[in-house]
Amino acid sequence: MISSRNFSRCHGCFSRIFLLAVSLYCPGFVGLGCQRQEAPQDGAVQNTGPDSSPANTTNTGSSVPEFAARADSEPIDVELAFFRVRKLHQTFFSDGDALHELGRNLAGRVRDPAQLRIAYESETSHGRIVLVIPPGNLLIPVGIHGSALEMQSLTPLTWALARYRDAISASYDVRISNFDIALYFLRGATSCTFQATGGHPPDGKVISTCPEIDGELRCGEHSQSGVVFSAEDMATIKTCLDL
């Protein structure tokens, strides 16, 4: 596991042009596929802009969250865990400036340190950047109205991940923009994964209405109060979110 405190903020400046040239000239060398990953076709509708109807986004029944970190916020530490990611790309994801901004955007929203899992499956050319949130580490309030979840409450976290992914992609390897971004909650034998969706690449401001609950996709339906799930699924979601 790698901590962001182990890298100086100027780490991202070293040999960027050379590394990007290597990754683009020799795609087989870096172990990342060029295949585009489409947004999940799970019934979630994309946010088409500021004039989108509330019925077409996951922010129904809830106020629009603030995304940008406060100017005076101190960044929290970010711990990185890699799975099947080549050493070269590990240096990309360890960029000091990108991690510093991610730590600022997560400050006050999850407890220090933030835990980031970056995985890549060469068989499917599929990458994922996941924020792992242990019990008690979620600091932002999430509204529940009966069987409806204010899923939009979680989007400041997925937005922060999208900013991080885009910074790495822009500096080193454009194919990293294909990486999915998600939030992962594990509570004993119970798990929930909430994934960003929308246009390519997702900006993190919309979360799929079909989270993965205990390894299976479970879809909710839009309502004026939020996203409505079955009583069984909502009980599991509450466990995941410590509610």
C-alpha positions as CSV (number, residue, x, y, z in Angstrom):
1,M,0.0,0.0,0.0
2,I,1.3,3.4,-1.0
3,S,0.5,6.6,0.9
4,S,0.3,10.1,-0.7
5,R,2.5,11.4,2.1
6,N,5.4,9.4,0.7
7,F,5.5,11.5,-2.5
8,S,6.5,15.2,-2.8
9,R,4.0,17.4,-4.6
10,C,6.3,17.8,-7.5
11,H,6.4,14.0,-8.1
12,G,4.0,14.4,-11.0
13,C,6.4,16.6,-12.9
14,F,9.1,14.0,-13.5
15,S,9.5,12.8,-17.1
16,R,5.8,13.2,-17.9
17,I,6.5,13.6,-21.6
18,F,8.7,10.6,-21.8
19,L,6.3,8.4,-19.9
20,L,3.3,9.4,-22.0
21,A,5.3,8.8,-25.2
22,V,6.2,5.3,-24.0
23,S,2.6,4.4,-23.1
24,L,1.3,5.6,-26.5
25,Y,4.1,4.2,-28.7
26,C,4.2,0.8,-27.0
27,P,0.6,0.1,-25.7
28,G,1.5,-3.6,-25.1
29,F,4.2,-2.5,-22.7
30,V,2.0,-0.7,-20.3
31,G,-0.6,-3.4,-19.9
32,L,-3.7,-1.2,-20.5
33,G,-6.1,-1.9,-23.3
34,C,-7.3,0.7,-25.7
35,Q,-10.9,-0.5,-25.6
36,R,-13.5,2.1,-24.5
37,Q,-15.7,1.1,-21.6
38,E,-19.3,2.2,-22.2
39,A,-21.4,3.5,-19.4
40,P,-23.5,0.8,-17.7
41,Q,-26.9,0.3,-19.4
42,D,-28.7,-0.1,-16.0
43,G,-31.7,2.1,-16.3
44,A,-29.9,5.2,-14.9
45,V,-30.4,8.3,-17.1
46,Q,-27.7,10.7,-17.8
47,N,-27.7,14.3,-16.6
48,T,-27.9,16.3,-19.8
49,G,-27.0,19.7,-18.3
50,P,-28.2,22.4,-15.8
51,D,-31.7,22.4,-17.3
52,S,-32.2,18.7,-16.9
53,S,-35.5,17.7,-15.4
54,P,-35.2,16.4,-11.8
55,A,-37.0,13.2,-13.0
56,N,-34.0,12.4,-15.2
57,T,-31.3,12.5,-12.6
58,T,-30.6,11.0,-9.2
59,N,-30.9,14.3,-7.4
60,T,-34.7,14.1,-7.1
61,G,-35.9,15.1,-3.7
62,S,-32.6,16.4,-2.5
63,S,-30.6,19.7,-2.7
64,V,-27.8,20.0,-5.2
65,P,-24.5,19.1,-3.3
66,E,-21.4,21.3,-3.3
67,F,-18.6,19.6,-5.1
68,A,-15.5,21.8,-4.8
69,A,-13.5,21.7,-1.6
70,R,-13.2,24.8,0.6
71,A,-10.2,26.9,-0.3
72,D,-8.8,26.6,3.3
73,S,-9.4,22.8,3.6
74,E,-6.4,20.7,4.5
75,P,-5.9,17.6,2.3
76,I,-6.3,14.2,4.0
77,D,-3.9,11.3,3.3
78,V,-4.8,8.9,0.5
79,E,-3.6,5.3,0.7
80,L,-3.3,3.5,-2.6
81,A,-3.7,-0.2,-3.2
82,F,-3.0,-1.6,-6.7
83,F,-4.4,-4.8,-8.2
84,R,-2.9,-6.0,-11.5
85,V,-1.6,-2.5,-12.4
86,R,1.8,-2.4,-14.0
87,K,4.6,-0.6,-12.2
88,L,4.7,2.2,-14.8
89,H,1.1,3.0,-14.3
90,Q,1.5,2.8,-10.5
91,T,3.8,5.8,-10.9
92,F,1.1,7.6,-12.9
93,F,-1.5,7.1,-10.2
94,S,0.9,8.1,-7.5
95,D,1.2,11.7,-8.9
96,G,1.7,14.0,-6.0
97,D,-0.3,16.9,-7.3
98,A,-3.3,14.7,-8.3
99,L,-3.3,13.0,-4.9
100,H,-3.0,16.4,-3.1
101,E,-6.1,17.6,-4.9
102,L,-8.0,14.4,-4.3
103,G,-7.1,14.6,-0.6
104,R,-8.5,18.2,-0.5
105,N,-11.7,17.2,-2.3
106,L,-12.3,14.3,0.2
107,A,-11.4,16.3,3.3
108,G,-14.4,16.5,5.6
109,R,-16.3,13.9,3.6
110,V,-14.4,10.7,4.6
111,R,-12.1,10.1,7.5
112,D,-8.4,10.4,7.2
113,P,-6.8,8.4,5.6
114,A,-8.9,7.8,2.4
115,Q,-8.4,4.3,1.0
116,L,-8.2,4.1,-2.8
117,R,-8.2,0.7,-4.7
118,I,-7.1,0.8,-8.3
119,A,-7.6,-2.4,-10.3
120,Y,-7.1,-3.5,-13.9
121,E,-8.3,-6.6,-15.7
122,S,-6.2,-7.2,-18.8
123,E,-8.6,-10.0,-20.0
124,T,-11.4,-7.5,-20.4
125,S,-9.3,-4.3,-20.7
126,H,-11.3,-2.9,-17.8
127,G,-10.0,-0.6,-15.1
128,R,-11.6,0.7,-11.9
129,I,-10.8,3.4,-9.3
130,V,-12.7,2.6,-6.1
131,L,-12.9,4.6,-2.9
132,V,-13.2,2.0,-0.1
133,I,-15.2,3.4,2.9
134,P,-14.8,1.4,6.1
135,P,-17.4,1.5,8.9
136,G,-17.7,4.9,10.4
137,N,-15.6,6.6,7.8
138,L,-18.4,8.3,5.8
139,L,-18.8,11.9,7.1
140,I,-21.3,13.4,4.7
141,P,-25.0,13.0,5.6
142,V,-27.1,10.7,3.4
143,G,-30.9,11.2,3.5
144,I,-33.4,8.3,3.7
145,H,-37.1,8.9,3.2
146,G,-38.9,5.6,3.8
147,S,-37.7,3.4,1.0
148,A,-36.1,6.3,-0.9
149,L,-32.4,7.1,-0.9
150,E,-31.0,10.5,-1.6
151,M,-28.3,9.0,-3.7
152,Q,-27.1,12.4,-4.9
153,S,-25.7,12.9,-1.4
154,L,-22.8,10.6,-2.4
155,T,-21.8,12.4,-5.6
156,P,-19.2,14.8,-4.0
157,L,-17.2,11.6,-3.5
158,T,-17.6,10.2,-7.0
159,W,-16.9,13.7,-8.4
160,A,-13.6,13.8,-6.5
161,L,-12.6,10.5,-8.0
162,A,-13.5,11.7,-11.5
163,R,-11.3,14.7,-11.0
164,Y,-8.5,12.5,-9.9
165,R,-8.9,10.1,-12.8
166,D,-9.1,12.9,-15.3
167,A,-5.9,14.5,-13.9
168,I,-4.0,11.3,-14.3
169,S,-5.4,10.7,-17.8
170,A,-4.6,14.2,-19.0
171,S,-1.0,14.1,-17.6
172,Y,0.0,10.5,-18.6
173,D,-2.3,8.2,-20.6
174,V,-5.6,9.2,-22.1
175,R,-6.9,5.6,-21.8
176,I,-7.2,6.0,-18.1
177,S,-10.3,8.1,-18.8
178,N,-12.0,4.7,-19.5
179,F,-11.6,3.6,-15.8
180,D,-14.8,3.3,-13.9
181,I,-15.2,5.1,-10.6
182,A,-17.1,3.7,-7.7
183,L,-17.7,3.8,-3.9
184,Y,-17.3,0.5,-2.0
185,F,-18.8,-0.2,1.4
186,L,-18.1,-3.5,3.2
187,R,-19.9,-4.3,6.5
188,G,-19.2,-7.8,7.6
189,A,-20.6,-10.1,4.9
190,T,-22.7,-7.2,3.4
191,S,-21.3,-5.1,0.6
192,C,-22.6,-2.2,-1.6
193,T,-20.9,-0.6,-4.6
194,F,-22.2,2.7,-6.0
195,Q,-20.8,3.5,-9.5
196,A,-20.8,6.8,-11.4
197,T,-22.6,6.8,-14.7
198,G,-23.4,9.3,-17.5
199,G,-21.5,10.5,-20.6
200,H,-18.0,9.3,-21.4
201,P,-16.1,9.8,-19.2
202,P,-18.6,10.2,-16.3
203,D,-17.9,13.4,-14.3
204,G,-19.0,11.8,-11.1
205,K,-22.1,14.0,-10.7
206,V,-24.5,11.2,-11.4
207,I,-24.6,7.8,-9.7
208,S,-26.2,4.8,-11.2
209,T,-29.6,3.8,-9.8
210,C,-28.5,0.2,-9.9
211,P,-25.9,-0.3,-7.1
212,E,-24.2,-3.6,-6.7
213,I,-25.6,-5.2,-3.5
214,D,-23.8,-8.3,-2.2
215,G,-22.4,-8.9,-5.7
216,E,-25.7,-8.4,-7.6
217,L,-27.1,-5.4,-9.4
218,R,-30.2,-4.1,-7.7
219,C,-32.1,-1.3,-9.4
220,G,-34.2,1.4,-7.8
221,E,-36.8,3.7,-9.3
222,H,-36.8,7.5,-9.3
223,S,-39.3,9.3,-7.1
224,Q,-39.7,12.9,-5.8
225,S,-38.0,11.7,-2.6
226,G,-35.0,10.0,-4.2
227,V,-34.4,6.6,-5.5
228,V,-36.8,4.0,-4.2
229,F,-35.6,0.4,-3.5
230,S,-37.3,-2.7,-2.2
231,A,-37.5,-3.0,1.6
232,E,-34.9,-5.8,1.5
233,D,-32.5,-3.8,-0.6
234,M,-33.0,-0.6,1.4
235,A,-32.2,-2.5,4.6
236,T,-28.9,-3.7,3.1
237,I,-28.1,-0.2,1.9
238,K,-28.7,1.2,5.3
239,T,-26.3,-1.3,6.8
240,C,-23.7,-0.3,4.2
241,L,-24.1,3.4,4.9
242,D,-24.2,3.0,8.7
243,L,-27.7,4.4,8.9
